[in-house]
Amino acid sequence: MTDISPLRDFIATATRCIERHGHDEATILAELAPALGRLVQQDHWLPDAFAQPDPTFYRQYLLYGDPLDRLSVVSFVWGPGQITPVHDHRVWGLVGVLRGAEIGTAYQRNADGTLTRGATSRLEAGGVVAVSPSLGDIHTIANAYDDRPSISIHVYGGNIGRIRRASFDPATGAAREFVSGYSNGQTPNLWAETT
């Protein structure tokens, strides 16, 4: 059985941080980014069941869902060359790359609803980046590799699988609402499936 204690330790740290700082997003992100960085620098704790790619579409596995919906932790598994649509999150989030690398492209929504494409950046294994409506919340993410999967660990200030969000047409800016759900269903946490 896989030792998931690093994930449990991170979740305990994140829960205490949220309890201390409430809705102080800047403080939460500043405190949790290094903790997520330490988690993704260890590549032995994620069970294989939560690291399986799909040949046609990226997978989003729920690892932990806080019972009060203050926090969710998800593994994103990217098959070779897979990419998300342009999308938003509507809550704060942190992304840390566990395996491989990701290419992110930022977008800004203009007053007329159109999108302006921003910077593109590469996040390598061990790297962490933040997203939120206050920092820049619209982007697209792609696996940096065409020949192997990449895996990132995402932490959100809500239950990301239940939040009504939007994807955007990059040419027109037209928004389409969606609720992502999870590839492994709505399980309460990873250890409910492994113990």
C-alpha positions, 0 to 999 in steps of 0.5 A: 500500500502507498504511504500517503502520509505526505498528503495527509500532512499537507491537508492538515497544514492547509486546514489549519491555515484556512482556519487561522486566516479565513478569507485572507487569500493573499496570506493563505496562498503565501503560506500554502505555496511552500507547503505544496512545493514540499509535497510535489518534491516527493514523488512516492505518495500518489497511488497509481489509481490516481495517476492514470491518464486517459487516451483522449482527455485529461483526468481530474481525480479528487484526493481530498474534499473538505466536509465544509467545502473550504478546500479540495485537493486534486490530481490532474493527469495529462496524457501526451499532448493534452490541453484544457479549454480556456477556463476559469476557477472562481476561487483561489488555487495553487498548482504544483507539478508532481511529474513532467511539466505543464505549459500555461497560457494566461488570458484577460477578459476585456470589458466587451467580453473578448479575450486577450491572450497573455504570457505563456510559461512552463512549470517544471516538476516541483514548481508551484503557481497560484490562480485566483480571480484577484491574480488572474483566473483565466488560462489554458494548461497543456502537458508540455510533453507529447510522449508521456503523461504529466501530473500536477496537484491542485489545491482550491479554496472550495470544492472545485468539482462542484463549482459552477465555472466557465470555459471560453471561446478564445476567438470570441470570448463567449462563455459556456458554464460547466461543472467539472466533477471528478474522474473518480466520482464524488468521493470524500477523500483518497484514504476512503478508497485505500483503507 
